[in-house]
Amino acid sequence: MKRIGNLYDKICSIENLNAADAIARKGKVRTYGVRKHDKNREQNIRALHESLVNGTFKTSPYHIFKIFEPKERIIYQLPYFPDRIVHHAIMNVLEPIWVSMFTADTYSCIKNRGIHGCAKAVRRALHNDPDGTRYCLKLDIRKFYPSIDHDIMKQVIRRKLKDKRVLALLDEIIDSVDAGIPIGNYLSQYLANVYLTYFDHWLKEELHIKHYFRYADDIVILASTKEELHTWFPAIRDYLSGNLKLTVKDNWQIFPVDTRGIDFVGYVFRHRYTLLRKSIKKNLCRRVAKIRHMDVYIPRKKWKRWVSSWWGWCKYCNAKHLLSKLYNSINYDTHIIKECAL
């Protein structure tokens, strides 16, 4: 594999830092970090450029907190300046390089390959090859982000990059936490995909698995028989453990697709139809019920903002009956629901 160099000057150029700043601030113009940065924007960009050129850039202290939905996680938050700008500057240059490494079966945090791209690919496989997708192996990795090994991560990165200054910058960011990579960093989601990219290639090129889908650390593999999946699973578990020091959760499953359905990326897939995941459907119904019982009129703009994210899920599955029931329960602004139901 050809290794790529001469990247650092592109990352730390004033033009790239300004472009990174413009991207990083999208949707965050009113946040404290952006407003503080904007008071001395040009001076900050010049100072950041100099610190990168001189090799003195260091990751700022993290603000660490917990979230509990959809599950308990420790989140690491960095200040907007200089760290988030640096992460976007790095990705402006490295993203096309890293994306070129990924197989077509990787969907998390990649442009045009998000949740709905993954869902579309699963539906297409079930529709086009019903005999070859009768059974499913579903698994995920225990504490994936905290379990990523720094030394292995650095080795994987060096298989594609050879610019010593870029490698030193990435090493500093990786080592900014004691173990794993921090959930919350913009760069972390790409590093996670890079960490597993050679595992993806191994599945496709060595095991010759046809129907494989990975979203972050959630993995779905389809086959015509249970025996194939039971043969592959020990090899997959051993590869993750031996090569990447990762552990498969004990809740892995092998089951018939049409009997149980594949609960994956927010949907439940079967050969003949796709439904919303139960938790997402409940959240939508609760939000509509809450609005319906309000005594005050809800303007169209506010109503749309409250429900549009859930309605977006409905547009990509067989939710006609659900939408019809919700439509009949609302007596104002119903044209919004009709539009989504088409």
C-alpha positions in Angstrom: 0.0 0.0 0.0 1.3 3.4 -1.0 2.0 5.7 2.0 1.3 9.4 1.7 3.5 12.2 2.9 3.8 16.0 2.5 0.5 16.8 4.2 1.5 18.9 7.2 1.9 22.2 5.4 -1.6 21.8 4.0 -3.0 21.2 7.4 -1.4 24.2 9.1 -1.9 26.7 6.3 -3.8 29.8 7.1 -6.2 29.0 4.3 -7.0 25.6 5.7 -7.4 26.9 9.2 -9.8 29.6 8.0 -11.8 26.9 6.1 -11.8 24.7 9.2 -13.0 27.6 11.3 -15.9 28.2 8.9 -16.9 24.5 8.9 -16.6 24.1 12.7 -18.8 27.0 13.5 -21.8 25.9 11.4 -24.8 25.8 13.6 -22.8 27.0 16.6 -22.4 30.8 15.9 -24.1 31.7 19.1 -22.2 29.4 21.4 -19.9 30.8 24.0 -16.7 29.3 22.4 -17.4 30.7 19.0 -18.3 34.2 20.3 -15.2 34.3 22.4 -13.0 33.2 19.5 -14.6 35.8 17.2 -13.4 38.7 19.4 -9.9 38.0 18.2 -10.5 35.7 15.3 -7.6 36.7 13.0 -5.1 36.8 15.8 -6.2 33.4 17.1 -5.9 31.8 13.6 -2.3 33.3 13.2 -1.4 32.1 16.7 -2.7 28.6 15.9 -0.8 28.5 12.6 2.4 29.4 14.4 1.9 26.8 17.1 1.3 24.1 14.5 4.3 25.2 12.4 6.5 25.3 15.5 5.2 21.9 16.7 4.1 23.4 20.0 0.4 22.7 19.7 -1.0 20.7 22.7 -4.5 19.4 23.3 -6.4 21.5 25.8 -7.8 20.1 29.0 -11.0 18.2 28.5 -14.4 19.0 30.1 -15.6 15.6 31.1 -19.3 14.7 31.8 -21.7 11.8 31.5 -24.8 11.4 29.4 -27.5 8.7 30.0 -29.4 8.6 26.8 -29.5 6.4 24.8 -27.1 4.8 27.2 -24.6 5.9 29.8 -21.4 7.3 28.3 -18.5 9.5 29.3 -18.2 12.5 27.0 -15.0 14.5 26.5 -15.5 18.1 25.4 -12.7 20.4 24.0 -12.9 24.2 23.6 -13.8 25.5 20.2 -10.5 27.3 19.9 -8.0 25.9 19.3 -8.9 22.2 19.4 -12.0 21.9 17.4 -10.6 24.1 14.6 -7.5 21.9 14.6 -9.5 18.7 14.3 -11.5 20.1 11.3 -8.2 21.3 9.7 -6.8 17.8 10.0 -9.9 16.2 8.5 -10.1 18.7 5.6 -6.8 17.1 4.4 -7.1 13.5 5.7 -10.7 12.7 5.2 -10.5 11.9 1.5 -7.4 9.7 2.2 -9.1 7.8 5.0 -12.4 7.4 3.2 -10.6 5.9 0.3 -9.4 3.1 2.7 -12.9 2.2 3.8 -14.8 -0.6 2.3 -18.3 0.2 0.9 -19.8 -1.6 3.9 -18.8 1.1 6.4 -21.4 3.7 7.1 -20.8 5.6 10.3 -19.7 9.3 10.1 -19.0 9.3 6.3 -20.5 11.7 3.9 -23.4 10.2 2.0 -23.0 7.0 4.0 -25.0 7.7 7.2 -27.9 5.9 8.9 -30.2 6.1 6.0 -27.5 5.0 3.5 -26.9 2.0 5.7 -30.6 1.2 6.0 -31.0 1.4 2.2 -28.1 -1.0 1.7 -29.6 -3.5 4.1 -33.1 -3.3 2.4 -31.5 -3.7 -1.0 -29.6 -6.8 0.1 -32.8 -8.4 1.6 -34.8 -7.6 -1.6 -32.2 -8.6 -4.2 -30.9 -11.8 -2.5 -33.6 -13.3 -0.2 -32.1 -16.8 -0.3 -28.6 -15.4 0.7 -29.9 -13.3 3.5 -32.1 -15.8 5.4 -30.0 -15.7 8.6 -28.3 -12.9 10.5 -25.3 -12.6 12.8 -25.6 -9.4 14.9 -22.9 -8.3 17.2 -21.2 -5.3 18.7 -18.0 -4.5 20.6 -17.9 -4.0 24.4 -16.9 -0.4 25.3 -15.5 0.2 21.8 -14.1 3.8 22.1 -12.6 3.3 25.5 -11.1 -0.1 24.4 -9.1 1.2 21.4 -5.4 0.5 22.0 -3.2 3.6 21.4 -0.2 1.6 20.0 -2.4 -0.4 17.6 -4.2 2.8 16.5 -0.8 4.5 15.7 0.3 1.4 13.8 -2.8 1.4 11.7 -2.5 5.1 10.9 1.2 4.6 9.8 0.1 2.0 7.2 -1.3 4.9 5.1 0.5 8.0 6.3 4.2 8.7 6.5 4.5 12.5 7.1 6.3 12.6 10.5 4.8 15.9 11.6 1.3 14.7 10.9 1.9 11.5 12.7 3.3 13.4 15.7 0.2 15.7 15.8 -2.1 12.7 15.6 -0.1 10.9 18.3 -0.4 13.9 20.6 -4.2 14.0 20.1 -4.5 10.2 20.6 -2.4 10.3 23.8 -4.4 13.2 25.2 -6.4 10.6 27.2 -5.0 7.8 29.2 -6.9 5.0 27.4 -9.1 4.6 24.3 -10.1 7.6 22.2 -12.5 10.2 23.6 -16.2 10.1 22.7 -17.0 13.7 21.7 -13.9 14.6 19.7 -14.7 15.3 16.0 -11.6 13.4 15.1 -12.5 10.3 17.2 -15.3 9.1 14.9 -12.9 8.9 12.0 -10.1 7.3 14.0 -12.6 4.6 15.1 -13.4 3.8 11.5 -9.7 3.7 10.6 -9.1 1.4 13.5 -11.6 -1.2 12.1 -10.9 -0.6 8.4 -8.5 -3.5 8.0 -10.9 -5.8 9.9 -13.5 -4.8 7.2 -11.1 -5.7 4.4 -10.3 -9.0 6.1 -14.0 -10.0 6.3 -14.5 -9.1 2.6 -11.3 -10.4 1.1 -10.3 -13.3 3.3 -13.7 -14.7 4.6 -15.4 -13.5 1.4 -18.5 -12.4 3.2 -21.0 -10.9 0.8 -23.6 -9.2 3.0 -21.7 -7.2 5.6 -22.8 -3.9 7.2 -21.0 -1.9 9.9 -22.2 1.2 11.6 -19.5 2.3 14.1 -19.1 -0.9 16.2 -22.5 -2.4 15.4 -22.1 -5.2 12.9 -24.6 -7.2 10.8 -23.7 -10.1 8.6 -26.2 -12.0 6.5 -26.0 -15.5 5.0 -28.1 -18.3 3.6 -27.5 -20.7 6.5 -26.9 -20.6 10.3 -23.9 -22.9 9.8 -22.0 -20.3 7.7 -22.5 -17.7 10.5 -21.5 -20.1 13.2 -18.3 -20.9 11.2 -17.5 -17.2 10.8 -18.2 -16.0 14.3 -15.3 -17.6 16.1 -12.9 -16.3 13.5 -14.3 -12.8 13.8 -14.1 -12.9 17.6 -10.5 -14.1 17.5 -9.4 -11.5 15.0 -10.9 -8.7 17.0 -9.3 -10.0 20.2 -5.9 -11.0 18.8 -5.3 -8.2 16.3 -7.2 -5.2 17.8 -7.6 -6.1 21.5 -11.4 -5.7 21.3 -14.0 -7.9 22.9 -17.3 -8.9 21.4 -20.3 -8.4 23.7 -21.9 -11.5 25.1 -25.3 -10.5 23.5 -24.3 -11.6 20.0 -27.1 -13.4 18.1 -27.6 -15.6 15.1 -31.3 -15.8 14.1 -33.7 -16.1 11.1 -34.3 -12.7 9.6 -38.1 -13.0 9.0 -38.8 -14.5 12.4 -37.2 -11.8 14.6 -36.2 -9.0 12.2 -32.8 -7.2 12.2 -32.8 -4.4 14.8 -30.2 -2.1 13.3 -29.6 1.7 12.8 -33.0 2.6 14.2 -35.1 0.2 12.1 -36.3 -3.4 12.2 -35.7 -5.1 8.8 -37.4 -8.1 7.3 -37.6 -9.3 3.7 -41.0 -7.9 3.0 -41.0 -4.7 5.0 -39.1 -2.3 7.3 -40.4 -0.8 10.5 -39.3 1.8 13.0 -37.4 0.6 16.1 -39.9 0.4 18.9 -38.2 3.1 21.1 -38.2 5.6 18.2 -41.8 5.0 17.5 -42.7 5.4 21.2 -40.9 8.7 21.3 -42.7 10.0 18.2 -46.1 9.0 19.6 -45.4 10.6 23.0 -44.3 13.8 21.3 -47.5 14.0 19.2 -49.7 13.1 22.1 -48.1 15.8 24.2 -48.7 18.4 21.5 -52.3 17.2 21.0 -53.1 17.7 24.6 -51.8 21.3 24.7 -54.4 24.0 25.3 -52.6 26.6 23.2 -52.2 26.8 19.4 -48.9 25.5 18.1 -47.6 27.5 15.0 -46.6 25.5 12.0 -42.9 26.4 12.3 -42.7 25.3 16.0 -44.8 22.1 15.3 -42.5 21.1 12.4 -39.4 21.7 14.5 -40.7 19.5 17.3 -41.7 16.5 15.2 -39.6 16.7 12.0 -36.7 14.6 13.2 -39.0 11.7 14.1 -41.0 12.1 10.9 -37.7 11.9 9.0 -37.3 8.3 10.3 -40.8 7.5 9.1 -40.0 8.5 5.5 -37.5 5.7 5.1 -39.6 2.8 6.3 -43.1 1.2 6.0 -44.9 3.6 8.4 -48.0 4.4 6.5 -50.3 2.9 9.1 -48.5 4.7 12.0 -48.6 8.1 10.1 -52.3 7.6 9.3 -53.1 7.1 13.0 -51.1 10.1 14.1 -52.6 12.2 11.3 -56.1 11.4 12.5 -55.2 12.4 16.0 -54.2 16.0 15.1 -56.6 18.7 14.2 -54.3 21.4 13.0 -51.3 21.8 10.7 -52.2 18.4 9.3 -50.7 19.2 5.9 -47.2 18.7 7.4 -48.1 15.1 8.3 -49.6 14.6 4.8 -46.4 15.8 3.2 -44.4 13.3 5.2 -46.8 10.4 4.6 -46.5 10.6 0.8 
